[in-house]
Amino acid sequence: MDLTFSEEQDELRKVVRSFLTKYSGEADVRRLAADPRGYDRAVWRRMGAELGLQGLAVPEEYGGSGFGYVDLGVVFEEAGRALLCAPYFATVALAAEALLRCDDEQARSELLPGIASGESVATLALTEDSGRWDEQGIRLTARETAGGTAGQTTGGTAGGAEWQLTGAKTYVPDGHVADLLLVAARTPSGISLFAVDAGAPGLTRTPLPTLDETRKQARVEFTDTPARLLGTEGTAWPVLERTLATASVLLAAEQVGGAAAALDAAVEYAGIREQYGRPIGSFQGIKHKCADMLVEIESARSAAYGGLWALDAGDETEIAVSAALAQAFCSEAFTRVAGDNIQVHGGIGFTWEHPAHLYLKRAKSSEVLLGTPSYHRELLATRLGI
């Protein structure tokens, strides 16, 4: 496996980094972290209209560019470096991926173009109060109605919604601002996937207080809420499992970017902060800490990149293993590096005025976003037959 980037991918990285330097600087991150919506709608649309980032890996027949997961990983790595405040992970890594995996051509044709263009924000509502990411954790129920309820799905296409959802989802990424929610629910035949419009009756969305204000989450409650069944009833769990594997790899790439930014900040500070008449970077303890951070990041990068190449190769067994490995390792690596960055900065790193704490909070929230590192180690062991 040749883990090298093409000239086009290197150019993509330069373009995305330039864009995020302009629109996701520290002042922008702080402003949007304090904003209840959590993102700038105008910037979000520019990401779609000018750069095509939301539709980068969406096939051309659905309004996207048809690039691969390695290309998408480049974008996520740069987004992590810039602490991008936008529903990019929820929309692209979760919702768009779930739509691409489900066996519903009509839904893909109707819903993906809006996502690819940047006009629509979407998310996946899976976890509930138990916080579990497995099939057994899904308790929200869906029942088929007698005559159906006329409904409207995001994308402007009328759909006869013949199902109603009852229950609650929590820790839903960007669930309070999503135009479209893809909801995992239990039906008589098993786990099914449903599309719910943001304006559906019986839908209540409540923003949750979070440690990391740069990535918003919400609790979403359903009371006899009309929903559109996606694909065949009872067949959604394999779709969701594959979606979570893809999202785990993309999140790992984002974590690598965040960790790399933290190391850059530590090295820069070590070169300008002086004690006893010399830069602290000249002291052995600081040198060793920065070296350890670099080793941690390069190991994490190898795990994330390996997962991205596996996604493009399409080997399902390798994808399952690589995804669990990447998320188990990269989650802890980002947290350790972000914490070491604060130690290098000393007291100033703990203050609100310094961005080091923003990276540590993002690291801690990402560490549990798709399940804890222990959960992914268990997945890895199971998939390896250990």
ZAKEKOL-963604 format. One record per residue (C-alpha): x, y, z; residue in one letter. Coordinates in pm, whole numbers, plus 50000, padded with zeros to 5 digits. Layout:
<rs>
<X X&Y Y&Z Z&rest A>;
...
</rs>
This chain:
<rs>
<X 50000&Y 50000&Z 50000&rest M>;
<X 50151&Y 50331&Z 49887&rest D>;
<X 50071&Y 50581&Z 50163&rest L>;
<X 50173&Y 50893&Z 49971&rest T>;
<X 49967&Y 51191&Z 49859&rest F>;
<X 49930&Y 51300&Z 49499&rest S>;
<X 50010&Y 51650&Z 49376&rest E>;
<X 49636&Y 51718&Z 49356&rest E>;
<X 49588&Y 51614&Z 49719&rest Q>;
<X 49877&Y 51835&Z 49830&rest D>;
<X 49718&Y 52125&Z 49642&rest E>;
<X 49383&Y 52046&Z 49806&rest L>;
<X 49550&Y 52072&Z 50146&rest R>;
<X 49698&Y 52412&Z 50058&rest K>;
<X 49363&Y 52546&Z 49937&rest V>;
<X 49171&Y 52421&Z 50241&rest V>;
<X 49434&Y 52550&Z 50484&rest R>;
<X 49428&Y 52891&Z 50317&rest S>;
<X 49048&Y 52904&Z 50339&rest F>;
<X 49042&Y 52800&Z 50705&rest L>;
<X 49319&Y 53042&Z 50795&rest T>;
<X 49089&Y 53316&Z 50665&rest K>;
<X 48760&Y 53193&Z 50810&rest Y>;
<X 48855&Y 52977&Z 51109&rest S>;
<X 49114&Y 53177&Z 51299&rest G>;
<X 49120&Y 53190&Z 51677&rest E>;
<X 48885&Y 53490&Z 51688&rest A>;
<X 48636&Y 53309&Z 51464&rest D>;
<X 48653&Y 52994&Z 51675&rest V>;
<X 48587&Y 53186&Z 51995&rest R>;
<X 48301&Y 53381&Z 51838&rest R>;
<X 48130&Y 53072&Z 51702&rest L>;
<X 48188&Y 52872&Z 52021&rest A>;
<X 47988&Y 53139&Z 52202&rest A>;
<X 47718&Y 53143&Z 51934&rest D>;
<X 47422&Y 52912&Z 52013&rest P>;
<X 47412&Y 52796&Z 51651&rest R>;
<X 47782&Y 52711&Z 51654&rest G>;
<X 47864&Y 52800&Z 51296&rest Y>;
<X 47850&Y 53073&Z 51033&rest D>;
<X 47591&Y 52987&Z 50769&rest R>;
<X 47755&Y 53213&Z 50509&rest A>;
<X 48093&Y 53043&Z 50553&rest V>;
<X 47923&Y 52703&Z 50543&rest W>;
<X 47769&Y 52787&Z 50205&rest R>;
<X 48101&Y 52915&Z 50075&rest R>;
<X 48259&Y 52583&Z 50175&rest M>;
<X 48008&Y 52417&Z 49945&rest G>;
<X 47978&Y 52668&Z 49662&rest A>;
<X 48344&Y 52772&Z 49630&rest E>;
<X 48538&Y 52466&Z 49744&rest L>;
<X 48286&Y 52184&Z 49719&rest G>;
<X 48396&Y 52044&Z 50055&rest L>;
<X 48059&Y 51902&Z 50159&rest Q>;
<X 48025&Y 51710&Z 49834&rest G>;
<X 48390&Y 51615&Z 49788&rest L>;
<X 48331&Y 51240&Z 49827&rest A>;
<X 47969&Y 51241&Z 49709&rest V>;
<X 47932&Y 51079&Z 49363&rest P>;
<X 47876&Y 51315&Z 49072&rest E>;
<X 47527&Y 51179&Z 49001&rest E>;
<X 47418&Y 51319&Z 49339&rest Y>;
<X 47573&Y 51662&Z 49292&rest G>;
<X 47917&Y 51589&Z 49438&rest G>;
<X 48269&Y 51573&Z 49299&rest S>;
<X 48325&Y 51198&Z 49331&rest G>;
<X 48664&Y 51213&Z 49503&rest F>;
<X 48786&Y 50946&Z 49745&rest G>;
<X 48820&Y 50915&Z 50121&rest Y>;
<X 49189&Y 51003&Z 50120&rest V>;
<X 49095&Y 51342&Z 49971&rest D>;
<X 48822&Y 51379&Z 50231&rest L>;
<X 49070&Y 51288&Z 50505&rest G>;
<X 49292&Y 51576&Z 50396&rest V>;
<X 49000&Y 51815&Z 50455&rest V>;
<X 48922&Y 51666&Z 50796&rest F>;
<X 49284&Y 51690&Z 50903&rest E>;
<X 49293&Y 52058&Z 50812&rest E>;
<X 48955&Y 52114&Z 50981&rest A>;
<X 49098&Y 51963&Z 51300&rest G>;
<X 49406&Y 52182&Z 51279&rest R>;
<X 49185&Y 52492&Z 51254&rest A>;
<X 48926&Y 52377&Z 51512&rest L>;
<X 48661&Y 52438&Z 51248&rest L>;
<X 48328&Y 52534&Z 51405&rest C>;
<X 48080&Y 52395&Z 51153&rest A>;
<X 47850&Y 52094&Z 51118&rest P>;
<X 48099&Y 51935&Z 50879&rest Y>;
<X 48153&Y 51611&Z 51070&rest F>;
<X 47780&Y 51562&Z 51134&rest A>;
<X 47682&Y 51636&Z 50774&rest T>;
<X 47961&Y 51469&Z 50579&rest V>;
<X 48104&Y 51191&Z 50796&rest A>;
<X 47771&Y 51079&Z 50943&rest L>;
<X 47462&Y 51183&Z 50747&rest A>;
<X 47597&Y 51181&Z 50390&rest A>;
<X 47778&Y 50854&Z 50453&rest E>;
<X 47463&Y 50690&Z 50590&rest A>;
<X 47264&Y 50803&Z 50287&rest L>;
<X 47528&Y 50666&Z 50052&rest L>;
<X 47522&Y 50330&Z 50229&rest R>;
<X 47146&Y 50279&Z 50254&rest C>;
<X 46960&Y 50095&Z 49976&rest D>;
<X 46734&Y 50386&Z 49882&rest D>;
<X 46817&Y 50538&Z 49546&rest E>;
<X 46527&Y 50782&Z 49558&rest Q>;
<X 46638&Y 50920&Z 49894&rest A>;
<X 46996&Y 50960&Z 49772&rest R>;
<X 46880&Y 51145&Z 49462&rest S>;
<X 46656&Y 51377&Z 49663&rest E>;
<X 46866&Y 51446&Z 49973&rest L>;
<X 47233&Y 51431&Z 49876&rest L>;
<X 47242&Y 51726&Z 49630&rest P>;
<X 47139&Y 51970&Z 49903&rest G>;
<X 47411&Y 51834&Z 50130&rest I>;
<X 47674&Y 51845&Z 49855&rest A>;
<X 47595&Y 52206&Z 49765&rest S>;
<X 47614&Y 52331&Z 50123&rest G>;
<X 47250&Y 52430&Z 50130&rest E>;
<X 47152&Y 52161&Z 50377&rest S>;
<X 47288&Y 52068&Z 50720&rest V>;
<X 47230&Y 51708&Z 50822&rest A>;
<X 47316&Y 51479&Z 51110&rest T>;
<X 47277&Y 51124&Z 51237&rest L>;
<X 47078&Y 51067&Z 51557&rest A>;
<X 47191&Y 50735&Z 51699&rest L>;
<X 47291&Y 50744&Z 52067&rest T>;
<X 47040&Y 50755&Z 52348&rest E>;
<X 47057&Y 50806&Z 52725&rest D>;
<X 47265&Y 50489&Z 52766&rest S>;
<X 47541&Y 50649&Z 52557&rest G>;
<X 47592&Y 50319&Z 52373&rest R>;
<X 47704&Y 50302&Z 52011&rest W>;
<X 47599&Y 49943&Z 51948&rest D>;
<X 47279&Y 49793&Z 51813&rest E>;
<X 47146&Y 49713&Z 52160&rest Q>;
<X 47162&Y 50078&Z 52258&rest G>;
<X 46885&Y 50176&Z 52013&rest I>;
<X 46552&Y 50189&Z 52197&rest R>;
<X 46365&Y 50466&Z 52017&rest L>;
<X 46070&Y 50306&Z 51841&rest T>;
<X 45900&Y 50357&Z 51507&rest A>;
<X 45550&Y 50242&Z 51427&rest R>;
<X 45380&Y 50228&Z 51094&rest E>;
<X 45066&Y 50440&Z 51074&rest T>;
<X 44742&Y 50317&Z 50920&rest A>;
<X 44701&Y 50567&Z 50642&rest G>;
<X 45022&Y 50763&Z 50645&rest G>;
<X 45081&Y 51131&Z 50708&rest T>;
<X 45167&Y 51368&Z 50427&rest A>;
<X 45514&Y 51501&Z 50492&rest G>;
<X 45796&Y 51698&Z 50336&rest Q>;
<X 46156&Y 51586&Z 50347&rest T>;
<X 46450&Y 51819&Z 50321&rest T>;
<X 46532&Y 51867&Z 49958&rest G>;
<X 46185&Y 51978&Z 49861&rest G>;
<X 46039&Y 51643&Z 49762&rest T>;
<X 45708&Y 51533&Z 49908&rest A>;
<X 45715&Y 51194&Z 50069&rest G>;
<X 45423&Y 51000&Z 50215&rest G>;
<X 45554&Y 50953&Z 50568&rest A>;
<X 45391&Y 50635&Z 50690&rest E>;
<X 45591&Y 50598&Z 51011&rest W>;
<X 45599&Y 50781&Z 51342&rest Q>;
<X 45887&Y 50798&Z 51589&rest L>;
<X 45860&Y 50803&Z 51967&rest T>;
<X 46153&Y 50840&Z 52204&rest G>;
<X 46467&Y 51049&Z 52242&rest A>;
<X 46820&Y 51074&Z 52109&rest K>;
<X 47100&Y 51255&Z 52286&rest T>;
<X 47454&Y 51374&Z 52214&rest Y>;
<X 47341&Y 51436&Z 51855&rest V>;
<X 47614&Y 51638&Z 51677&rest P>;
<X 47467&Y 51969&Z 51557&rest D>;
<X 47121&Y 51826&Z 51614&rest G>;
<X 46980&Y 52166&Z 51708&rest H>;
<X 47059&Y 52323&Z 51368&rest V>;
<X 47029&Y 52031&Z 51127&rest A>;
<X 46780&Y 52070&Z 50844&rest D>;
<X 46766&Y 51693&Z 50808&rest L>;
<X 46796&Y 51428&Z 51079&rest L>;
<X 46866&Y 51065&Z 50998&rest L>;
<X 46731&Y 50866&Z 51292&rest V>;
<X 46805&Y 50507&Z 51391&rest A>;
<X 46496&Y 50342&Z 51537&rest A>;
<X 46373&Y 50000&Z 51637&rest R>;
<X 46093&Y 49851&Z 51428&rest T>;
<X 45928&Y 49507&Z 51434&rest P>;
<X 46189&Y 49377&Z 51187&rest S>;
<X 46493&Y 49521&Z 51361&rest G>;
<X 46688&Y 49847&Z 51330&rest I>;
<X 46567&Y 50086&Z 51060&rest S>;
<X 46679&Y 50428&Z 50940&rest L>;
<X 46445&Y 50722&Z 50900&rest F>;
<X 46464&Y 51076&Z 50762&rest A>;
<X 46300&Y 51352&Z 50965&rest V>;
<X 46265&Y 51713&Z 50853&rest D>;
<X 46361&Y 51984&Z 51102&rest A>;
<X 46008&Y 52123&Z 51090&rest G>;
<X 45832&Y 51793&Z 51157&rest A>;
<X 45553&Y 51801&Z 51419&rest P>;
<X 45634&Y 51643&Z 51754&rest G>;
<X 46006&Y 51717&Z 51718&rest L>;
<X 46182&Y 51895&Z 52007&rest T>;
<X 46550&Y 51989&Z 51991&rest R>;
<X 46742&Y 52112&Z 52293&rest T>;
<X 47108&Y 52223&Z 52283&rest P>;
<X 47321&Y 52048&Z 52546&rest L>;
<X 47587&Y 52213&Z 52762&rest P>;
<X 47921&Y 52065&Z 52660&rest T>;
<X 48284&Y 52083&Z 52767&rest L>;
<X 48383&Y 52157&Z 52408&rest D>;
<X 48177&Y 52450&Z 52283&rest E>;
<X 48341&Y 52433&Z 51940&rest T>;
<X 48133&Y 52123&Z 51857&rest R>;
<X 47768&Y 52157&Z 51954&rest K>;
<X 47545&Y 51867&Z 52056&rest Q>;
<X 47173&Y 51839&Z 52121&rest A>;
<X 46905&Y 51623&Z 52272&rest R>;
<X 46630&Y 51542&Z 52023&rest V>;
<X 46289&Y 51417&Z 52134&rest E>;
<X 46022&Y 51261&Z 51914&rest F>;
<X 45652&Y 51246&Z 51999&rest T>;
<X 45462&Y 51066&Z 51725&rest D>;
<X 45689&Y 51245&Z 51480&rest T>;
<X 45629&Y 51170&Z 51110&rest P>;
<X 45931&Y 51007&Z 50949&rest A>;
<X 46031&Y 50866&Z 50614&rest R>;
<X 46168&Y 50513&Z 50606&rest L>;
<X 46500&Y 50491&Z 50422&rest L>;
<X 46564&Y 50163&Z 50248&rest G>;
<X 46419&Y 49835&Z 50367&rest T>;
<X 46277&Y 49804&Z 50717&rest E>;
<X 46499&Y 49620&Z 50961&rest G>;
<X 46817&Y 49631&Z 50749&rest T>;
<X 46980&Y 49950&Z 50878&rest A>;
<X 47229&Y 49819&Z 51134&rest W>;
<X 47494&Y 49706&Z 50879&rest P>;
<X 47453&Y 50047&Z 50714&rest V>;
<X 47504&Y 50224&Z 51046&rest L>;
<X 47797&Y 50003&Z 51142&rest E>;
<X 47976&Y 50085&Z 50817&rest R>;
<X 47890&Y 50453&Z 50857&rest T>;
<X 48043&Y 50457&Z 51204&rest L>;
<X 48357&Y 50288&Z 51075&rest A>;
<X 48400&Y 50555&Z 50809&rest T>;
<X 48327&Y 50832&Z 51058&rest A>;
<X 48582&Y 50685&Z 51301&rest S>;
<X 48857&Y 50710&Z 51040&rest V>;
<X 48761&Y 51065&Z 50939&rest L>;
<X 48748&Y 51169&Z 51305&rest L>;
<X 49094&Y 51017&Z 51350&rest A>;
<X 49222&Y 51236&Z 51066&rest A>;
<X 49067&Y 51539&Z 51236&rest E>;
<X 49235&Y 51443&Z 51564&rest Q>;
<X 49572&Y 51418&Z 51390&rest V>;
<X 49527&Y 51771&Z 51258&rest G>;
<X 49440&Y 51905&Z 51602&rest G>;
<X 49737&Y 51731&Z 51761&rest A>;
<X 49973&Y 51866&Z 51494&rest A>;
<X 49851&Y 52221&Z 51560&rest A>;
<X 49909&Y 52171&Z 51934&rest A>;
<X 50266&Y 52054&Z 51869&rest L>;
<X 50335&Y 52351&Z 51643&rest D>;
<X 50216&Y 52584&Z 51919&rest A>;
<X 50433&Y 52411&Z 52179&rest A>;
<X 50745&Y 52427&Z 51961&rest V>;
<X 50687&Y 52793&Z 51877&rest E>;
<X 50639&Y 52886&Z 52242&rest Y>;
<X 50945&Y 52684&Z 52349&rest A>;
<X 51153&Y 52886&Z 52106&rest G>;
<X 51047&Y 53230&Z 52233&rest I>;
<X 50981&Y 53180&Z 52606&rest R>;
<X 51300&Y 53239&Z 52803&rest E>;
<X 51406&Y 53134&Z 53150&rest Q>;
<X 51749&Y 53189&Z 53302&rest Y>;
<X 51849&Y 53382&Z 52991&rest G>;
<X 51779&Y 53107&Z 52736&rest R>;
<X 51476&Y 52967&Z 52545&rest P>;
<X 51301&Y 52690&Z 52738&rest I>;
<X 51324&Y 52480&Z 52424&rest G>;
<X 51695&Y 52442&Z 52492&rest S>;
<X 51622&Y 52253&Z 52815&rest F>;
<X 51634&Y 51875&Z 52791&rest Q>;
<X 51297&Y 51822&Z 52959&rest G>;
<X 51115&Y 52041&Z 52704&rest I>;
<X 51307&Y 51889&Z 52413&rest K>;
<X 51211&Y 51538&Z 52519&rest H>;
<X 50848&Y 51632&Z 52570&rest K>;
<X 50823&Y 51785&Z 52222&rest C>;
<X 50997&Y 51481&Z 52074&rest A>;
<X 50749&Y 51251&Z 52247&rest D>;
<X 50464&Y 51460&Z 52111&rest M>;
<X 50604&Y 51424&Z 51759&rest L>;
<X 50633&Y 51046&Z 51792&rest V>;
<X 50274&Y 51032&Z 51920&rest E>;
<X 50146&Y 51236&Z 51625&rest I>;
<X 50335&Y 51041&Z 51360&rest E>;
<X 50204&Y 50713&Z 51501&rest S>;
<X 49850&Y 50853&Z 51502&rest A>;
<X 49894&Y 50983&Z 51148&rest R>;
<X 49997&Y 50636&Z 51030&rest S>;
<X 49687&Y 50484&Z 51190&rest A>;
<X 49453&Y 50746&Z 51041&rest A>;
<X 49609&Y 50738&Z 50694&rest Y>;
<X 49600&Y 50359&Z 50693&rest G>;
<X 49228&Y 50378&Z 50760&rest G>;
<X 49174&Y 50629&Z 50478&rest L>;
<X 49355&Y 50414&Z 50225&rest W>;
<X 49156&Y 50111&Z 50342&rest A>;
<X 48833&Y 50302&Z 50282&rest L>;
<X 48935&Y 50381&Z 49926&rest D>;
<X 49048&Y 50020&Z 49867&rest A>;
<X 48703&Y 49899&Z 49976&rest G>;
<X 48816&Y 49591&Z 50171&rest D>;
<X 48540&Y 49563&Z 50432&rest E>;
<X 48743&Y 49346&Z 50672&rest T>;
<X 49038&Y 49584&Z 50658&rest E>;
<X 48808&Y 49886&Z 50699&rest I>;
<X 48653&Y 49742&Z 51015&rest A>;
<X 48992&Y 49670&Z 51171&rest V>;
<X 49157&Y 49996&Z 51059&rest S>;
<X 48866&Y 50207&Z 51185&rest A>;
<X 48875&Y 50058&Z 51535&rest A>;
<X 49254&Y 50084&Z 51549&rest L>;
<X 49258&Y 50445&Z 51428&rest A>;
<X 48996&Y 50565&Z 51672&rest Q>;
<X 49139&Y 50375&Z 51970&rest A>;
<X 49486&Y 50524&Z 51914&rest F>;
<X 49419&Y 50871&Z 51772&rest C>;
<X 49168&Y 50966&Z 52043&rest S>;
<X 49422&Y 50918&Z 52321&rest E>;
<X 49708&Y 51060&Z 52116&rest A>;
<X 49528&Y 51391&Z 52062&rest F>;
<X 49441&Y 51416&Z 52430&rest T>;
<X 49798&Y 51346&Z 52541&rest R>;
<X 49950&Y 51592&Z 52293&rest V>;
<X 49698&Y 51865&Z 52379&rest A>;
<X 49775&Y 51815&Z 52748&rest G>;
<X 50151&Y 51825&Z 52686&rest D>;
<X 50106&Y 52149&Z 52492&rest N>;
<X 49954&Y 52308&Z 52802&rest I>;
<X 50244&Y 52180&Z 53014&rest Q>;
<X 50497&Y 52334&Z 52777&rest V>;
<X 50313&Y 52665&Z 52799&rest H>;
<X 50293&Y 52649&Z 53177&rest G>;
<X 50044&Y 52866&Z 53360&rest G>;
<X 49941&Y 53071&Z 53058&rest I>;
<X 49820&Y 52756&Z 52885&rest G>;
<X 49548&Y 52714&Z 53147&rest F>;
<X 49404&Y 53060&Z 53095&rest T>;
<X 49094&Y 53148&Z 52893&rest W>;
<X 49298&Y 53395&Z 52687&rest E>;
<X 49521&Y 53121&Z 52543&rest H>;
<X 49399&Y 52880&Z 52271&rest P>;
<X 49575&Y 52575&Z 52420&rest A>;
<X 49270&Y 52491&Z 52631&rest H>;
<X 49049&Y 52496&Z 52320&rest L>;
<X 49249&Y 52210&Z 52172&rest Y>;
<X 49239&Y 52012&Z 52496&rest L>;
<X 48861&Y 52048&Z 52517&rest K>;
<X 48821&Y 51942&Z 52153&rest R>;
<X 49048&Y 51645&Z 52223&rest A>;
<X 48845&Y 51534&Z 52524&rest K>;
<X 48511&Y 51565&Z 52343&rest S>;
<X 48642&Y 51384&Z 52035&rest S>;
<X 48778&Y 51107&Z 52256&rest E>;
<X 48421&Y 50996&Z 52336&rest V>;
<X 48231&Y 51127&Z 52034&rest L>;
<X 48201&Y 50785&Z 51869&rest L>;
<X 48268&Y 50574&Z 52176&rest G>;
<X 48558&Y 50563&Z 52421&rest T>;
<X 48903&Y 50428&Z 52329&rest P>;
<X 48825&Y 50122&Z 52543&rest S>;
<X 48513&Y 50058&Z 52334&rest Y>;
<X 48715&Y 50074&Z 52013&rest H>;
<X 48981&Y 49842&Z 52156&rest R>;
<X 48706&Y 49595&Z 52230&rest E>;
<X 48582&Y 49630&Z 51873&rest L>;
<X 48934&Y 49580&Z 51744&rest L>;
<X 48983&Y 49265&Z 51950&rest A>;
<X 48650&Y 49125&Z 51833&rest T>;
<X 48721&Y 49200&Z 51469&rest R>;
<X 49064&Y 49038&Z 51496&rest L>;
<X 48912&Y 48733&Z 51660&rest G>;
<X 49107&Y 48778&Z 51982&rest I>;
</rs>
